[in-house]
Amino acid sequence: MRIGTDVTTKQRAHGPASLPPLVLLGPPGSGKSTQTARLADRTGARVWRLRDAALDPAARGSPETVRRRRDPLGWPPMPEDLLRWLLDETLPHDAPLIVENFPGHASHVPVLLAALDAHHPAPVVIELTAAAAVLLARISARRTCPRCSHLVTGDPHSPAAADPARPGRCARCGGRLRTRIGDAMPIRHWRLVRYRRRMARVRSALAARGVPVHSVGAADLSGDVRHRIAAVWEGSGPDGAPGTELAGTANPEDRPGLNY
């Protein structure tokens, strides 16, 4: 099995087309979608998200998928057999590849690694971190557009930019912006607590299979975050140093000033 093997030399020699898969994790409000979009634009990477996979036409033939389309990231975890089927049907085989916000459960770690191992080298796993106060401020401020966004249970998911000339209106289509259901009080607090609890087990499951989790600070959403992610993805941490690893059940909150 290739999981845990060193692909650094190949990455540097052959560029983006030979980059290993990037698994980008992080709590709500850490900027995963923003950084994924920037990285995909830079590298031409394909992006895989569980929500999108559950909505993909290739997956619509499964009654269980249709039933769980209401909230594929919610409680309880998606069954492993259904997840394995979704990955087989929708996970891109070509590189580069970004897997965003998955796995969210320890039980999903071996399923994802097995699916990646069939067509890709060992993944690079990066977790974005920021203080809880920063995350809560971002979550409370972000808005979505029902016209432009994918719908899950009627709840627009993707953040939308506001029109500077018309506050409260989407800059893209002019539709009225609204708060995502999952961003409302007190749900956003529970989502952060849930993330912290789940990710401790996810990190342990990855570590047990020889896959380190690298931490990248995302206190701001500038291009610097994208460069730091890219540096780890391409084989070295910021300033040429190895990326900071979160070992086992270690939490970002164990470091000064960081809660998630």
VMD Tcl script that draws the C-alpha trace (Angstrom):
set ca {
  {0.00 0.00 0.00}
  {1.34 3.43 -0.89}
  {-0.06 5.32 2.11}
  {2.81 6.76 4.11}
  {5.37 6.67 1.29}
  {7.57 9.65 0.41}
  {6.61 11.45 -2.80}
  {8.58 14.68 -2.25}
  {11.18 14.02 -4.96}
  {8.54 13.21 -7.54}
  {6.54 16.32 -6.62}
  {9.49 18.65 -7.09}
  {10.66 16.98 -10.28}
  {7.42 16.95 -12.19}
  {5.30 19.85 -10.89}
  {1.53 20.14 -10.34}
  {0.54 17.14 -12.48}
  {2.41 14.82 -10.10}
  {1.37 16.47 -6.84}
  {-0.13 14.05 -4.31}
  {-3.76 14.53 -3.31}
  {-4.30 17.36 -0.84}
  {-6.77 16.70 1.97}
  {-7.72 20.12 3.36}
  {-9.41 20.11 6.75}
  {-10.37 22.82 9.20}
  {-13.13 24.05 11.50}
  {-16.10 26.07 10.24}
  {-14.97 29.56 9.28}
  {-11.31 28.62 8.70}
  {-11.48 29.48 5.00}
  {-11.37 26.00 3.45}
  {-13.53 26.91 0.44}
  {-11.62 30.16 -0.11}
  {-8.23 28.49 -0.05}
  {-9.42 25.52 -2.12}
  {-10.62 27.88 -4.84}
  {-7.27 29.70 -4.86}
  {-5.27 26.47 -4.97}
  {-7.45 24.99 -7.70}
  {-7.03 28.14 -9.77}
  {-3.26 28.00 -9.28}
  {-2.76 24.30 -10.01}
  {-5.79 23.30 -12.08}
  {-6.66 20.76 -9.38}
  {-9.94 18.86 -9.34}
  {-11.93 19.35 -6.12}
  {-13.92 16.66 -4.30}
  {-16.43 17.47 -1.54}
  {-18.81 15.04 0.12}
  {-21.74 17.43 -0.28}
  {-21.10 17.79 -4.00}
  {-20.62 14.04 -4.39}
  {-24.00 13.37 -2.77}
  {-25.57 15.78 -5.25}
  {-23.65 14.44 -8.27}
  {-25.83 12.93 -11.03}
  {-23.69 9.78 -10.92}
  {-24.77 9.25 -7.32}
  {-28.47 9.93 -7.69}
  {-29.38 6.33 -8.41}
  {-28.90 5.35 -4.78}
  {-32.04 5.72 -2.65}
  {-29.84 5.98 0.45}
  {-27.91 8.86 -1.15}
  {-31.14 10.62 -1.98}
  {-32.33 10.19 1.59}
  {-29.07 11.44 3.06}
  {-28.74 14.32 0.62}
  {-30.49 16.43 3.23}
  {-27.26 16.68 5.22}
  {-24.43 14.31 4.23}
  {-22.09 15.88 6.81}
  {-24.50 15.70 9.74}
  {-25.36 13.15 12.36}
  {-24.95 10.20 12.22}
  {-21.88 9.42 10.06}
  {-22.61 8.22 6.55}
  {-22.40 4.39 6.41}
  {-19.09 3.11 5.12}
  {-20.62 1.08 2.30}
  {-22.46 4.12 0.95}
  {-19.37 6.28 1.32}
  {-17.24 3.70 -0.48}
  {-19.76 3.65 -3.33}
  {-19.81 7.46 -3.54}
  {-16.01 7.62 -3.68}
  {-15.88 4.94 -6.38}
  {-18.45 6.83 -8.45}
  {-17.26 10.42 -8.04}
  {-13.63 10.67 -6.84}
  {-11.45 11.97 -9.73}
  {-8.60 9.70 -10.78}
  {-6.47 12.43 -12.32}
  {-4.04 14.74 -10.52}
  {-3.80 17.17 -8.93}
  {-6.72 16.56 -6.58}
  {-8.01 18.45 -3.54}
  {-10.32 16.69 -1.08}
  {-11.99 19.42 0.96}
  {-13.44 19.02 4.45}
  {-13.23 15.23 4.51}
  {-12.89 12.90 6.38}
  {-15.01 14.27 9.20}
  {-15.21 10.98 11.10}
  {-12.49 8.57 12.17}
  {-14.42 5.69 10.60}
  {-14.12 7.38 7.21}
  {-10.32 7.63 7.30}
  {-9.56 4.08 6.05}
  {-12.28 4.34 3.41}
  {-10.82 7.55 1.97}
  {-7.23 6.29 2.10}
  {-8.20 3.09 0.30}
  {-10.04 5.05 -2.41}
  {-7.08 7.39 -2.90}
  {-4.57 4.53 -2.90}
  {-6.28 2.95 -5.90}
  {-5.27 5.83 -8.20}
  {-3.04 8.29 -6.31}
  {0.13 8.49 -4.21}
  {-0.07 9.11 -0.46}
  {-2.06 12.26 0.39}
  {-0.83 15.40 2.12}
  {-3.22 16.32 4.94}
  {-3.38 19.95 6.06}
  {-5.57 21.36 8.81}
  {-6.30 25.09 8.87}
  {-6.34 26.57 12.38}
  {-7.49 29.83 13.94}
  {-8.68 31.15 17.29}
  {-12.29 30.42 18.18}
  {-13.08 34.15 18.37}
  {-11.83 34.60 14.80}
  {-13.86 31.65 13.54}
  {-17.06 32.79 15.25}
  {-16.66 36.32 13.89}
  {-16.27 35.00 10.35}
  {-19.18 32.59 10.66}
  {-21.51 35.26 11.99}
  {-20.57 37.66 9.18}
  {-20.68 35.39 6.15}
  {-23.74 35.24 3.91}
  {-24.99 32.92 1.17}
  {-27.09 33.45 -1.94}
  {-30.05 31.10 -2.54}
  {-29.90 31.82 -6.28}
  {-26.22 30.99 -6.78}
  {-25.44 28.32 -4.21}
  {-25.92 24.57 -4.20}
  {-28.85 23.64 -2.00}
  {-28.75 21.10 0.80}
  {-32.07 20.86 2.63}
  {-32.95 24.19 1.05}
  {-29.98 25.79 2.80}
  {-27.50 27.60 0.49}
  {-23.99 26.56 1.46}
  {-21.32 28.45 -0.50}
  {-20.37 31.91 0.81}
  {-21.40 34.79 -1.46}
  {-19.84 38.22 -1.94}
  {-22.03 41.23 -1.25}
  {-22.56 43.96 -3.82}
  {-20.70 47.04 -2.50}
  {-23.37 49.32 -3.97}
  {-26.29 47.32 -2.56}
  {-25.71 45.93 0.93}
  {-27.46 42.64 1.47}
  {-27.48 41.78 -2.23}
  {-25.34 39.23 -4.09}
  {-22.57 40.76 -6.18}
  {-23.00 38.01 -8.76}
  {-26.76 37.85 -9.37}
  {-28.33 40.60 -7.28}
  {-30.27 38.12 -5.15}
  {-30.93 38.73 -1.47}
  {-28.24 37.31 0.80}
  {-29.04 35.40 3.95}
  {-27.34 33.67 6.85}
  {-26.71 29.96 6.41}
  {-28.90 27.93 8.74}
  {-25.86 26.22 10.22}
  {-24.26 29.61 10.97}
  {-27.06 30.81 13.22}
  {-26.85 30.93 16.99}
  {-26.37 28.63 18.86}
  {-25.66 26.14 16.06}
  {-22.33 27.70 15.14}
  {-20.98 27.12 18.66}
  {-22.03 23.46 18.58}
  {-20.40 23.02 15.17}
  {-17.06 24.17 16.58}
  {-17.39 21.85 19.58}
  {-18.36 18.97 17.29}
  {-15.38 19.65 15.02}
  {-12.93 19.63 17.93}
  {-14.23 16.32 19.24}
  {-14.35 14.58 15.89}
  {-10.99 15.82 14.63}
  {-9.09 14.49 17.62}
  {-10.20 11.00 16.56}
  {-9.57 11.72 12.86}
  {-5.99 12.79 13.61}
  {-5.41 9.62 15.61}
  {-6.82 7.46 12.82}
  {-4.57 9.15 10.26}
  {-1.50 8.90 12.50}
  {-2.16 5.19 13.04}
  {-1.88 4.75 9.27}
  {1.31 6.77 8.94}
  {-0.32 9.92 7.56}
  {0.73 13.10 9.40}
  {-1.56 16.11 9.73}
  {0.17 19.43 9.00}
  {-1.12 22.59 10.65}
  {-1.33 25.89 8.77}
  {-2.49 29.03 10.56}
  {-5.44 30.76 8.93}
  {-6.03 33.73 11.20}
  {-6.36 35.84 8.07}
  {-7.69 34.95 4.64}
  {-4.92 36.60 2.64}
  {-2.96 35.01 -0.17}
  {-0.25 34.22 2.39}
  {-2.37 31.34 3.69}
  {-2.58 29.88 0.20}
  {1.21 30.16 -0.17}
  {1.74 28.40 3.17}
  {-0.59 25.58 2.16}
  {1.11 25.28 -1.22}
  {4.54 25.13 0.43}
  {3.52 22.17 2.59}
  {1.68 20.50 -0.31}
  {4.73 20.79 -2.54}
  {7.02 19.26 0.03}
  {8.21 21.88 2.49}
  {6.76 24.09 5.18}
  {6.89 27.91 5.36}
  {10.37 29.33 4.74}
  {11.57 25.93 3.61}
  {10.98 24.26 6.99}
  {8.87 21.12 7.40}
  {5.19 21.83 8.01}
  {4.03 21.72 11.63}
  {2.53 18.32 12.37}
  {-0.40 17.68 14.70}
  {0.51 14.35 16.25}
  {-2.18 11.87 17.16}
  {-4.96 13.39 19.25}
  {-3.22 16.73 19.67}
  {-5.53 19.69 19.22}
  {-4.66 23.09 17.76}
  {-6.14 24.53 20.97}
  {-3.11 23.15 22.83}
  {-0.98 25.86 21.20}
  {-1.12 29.41 22.62}
  {-3.85 31.57 21.10}
  {-5.45 28.80 19.04}
  {-8.68 27.09 19.95}
  {-9.59 25.19 16.78}
}
mol new
graphics top color blue
foreach p $ca { graphics top sphere $p radius 0.5 }
foreach p [lrange $ca 0 end-1] q [lrange $ca 1 end] { graphics top cylinder $p $q radius 0.2 }
display resetview
